[in-house]
Amino acid sequence: MDLSSIIIGFIAVICGFRVFLTQSRARKLLYLCCLNFCIAALIALYIKSPMGGLASIVYLISSTLSSNAIAYTLEQMKKIE
């Protein structure tokens, strides 16, 4: 393990705790996005091949799309209420 993996892992752990400790849904989504970026970076660092980079890109895109879908749904629910 190198220093960058340890730092990214530490940030991911902090974001994971913040997701469960935060009451605001908007902040939870921000922490989830940060956690997804950390996971994508760790995938790219651990799998040292072009396939690891591709897996990291696919994970990042799919997690970003799901976060955007959740944020859009929450915004629509606010408009309905």
C-alpha positions as CSV (number, residue, x, y, z in Angstrom):
1,M,0.0,0.0,0.0
2,D,1.2,3.4,-0.8
3,L,0.5,6.7,0.9
4,S,-2.1,7.8,-1.6
5,S,-4.2,4.7,-1.1
6,I,-4.1,5.2,2.7
7,I,-5.2,8.8,2.4
8,I,-8.0,8.0,0.0
9,G,-9.1,5.1,2.2
10,F,-9.1,7.4,5.3
11,I,-11.2,10.0,3.4
12,A,-13.6,7.2,2.4
13,V,-14.0,6.0,6.0
14,I,-14.7,9.6,7.1
15,C,-17.3,10.1,4.4
16,G,-18.9,6.8,5.3
17,F,-19.3,7.8,8.9
18,R,-20.7,11.2,7.8
19,V,-23.3,9.6,5.7
20,F,-24.7,7.8,8.7
21,L,-24.3,10.8,11.1
22,T,-25.8,13.5,8.9
23,Q,-29.5,14.2,9.1
24,S,-29.8,16.3,5.9
25,R,-30.5,14.3,2.8
26,A,-28.7,16.8,0.6
27,R,-25.5,16.5,2.7
28,K,-25.8,12.7,2.6
29,L,-25.8,12.9,-1.2
30,L,-22.7,15.0,-1.1
31,Y,-20.9,12.5,1.1
32,L,-22.1,9.6,-1.0
33,C,-20.6,11.3,-4.1
34,C,-17.3,11.8,-2.3
35,L,-17.4,8.2,-1.2
36,N,-18.0,7.1,-4.8
37,F,-15.0,9.1,-6.0
38,C,-12.9,7.5,-3.4
39,I,-14.0,4.0,-4.3
40,A,-13.4,4.8,-8.0
41,A,-9.9,6.0,-7.2
42,L,-9.1,3.0,-5.1
43,I,-10.2,0.7,-7.9
44,A,-7.9,2.5,-10.3
45,L,-5.0,2.3,-7.8
46,Y,-5.4,-1.3,-6.9
47,I,-6.0,-2.8,-10.4
48,K,-2.9,-1.6,-12.3
49,S,-4.0,-2.3,-15.8
50,P,-6.1,-0.7,-18.5
51,M,-9.0,-2.9,-17.4
52,G,-8.7,-1.4,-13.9
53,G,-9.0,2.1,-15.3
54,L,-12.0,1.1,-17.4
55,A,-13.7,-0.5,-14.3
56,S,-13.0,2.7,-12.4
57,I,-14.5,4.9,-15.1
58,V,-17.6,2.6,-15.4
59,Y,-18.1,2.7,-11.6
60,L,-17.7,6.4,-11.5
61,I,-20.2,7.1,-14.3
62,S,-22.8,4.7,-13.0
63,S,-22.5,6.0,-9.4
64,T,-22.7,9.6,-10.6
65,L,-25.8,8.9,-12.6
66,S,-27.5,7.2,-9.7
67,S,-26.7,10.1,-7.4
68,N,-28.1,12.5,-9.9
69,A,-31.3,10.4,-10.2
70,I,-31.7,10.4,-6.4
71,A,-31.1,14.2,-6.2
72,Y,-33.6,14.8,-9.0
73,T,-36.2,12.6,-7.3
74,L,-35.7,14.4,-4.0
75,E,-36.2,17.8,-5.7
76,Q,-39.4,16.6,-7.4
77,M,-40.7,15.4,-4.0
78,K,-40.1,18.9,-2.6
79,K,-42.1,20.4,-5.4
80,I,-45.0,18.0,-4.8
81,E,-45.1,18.7,-1.1
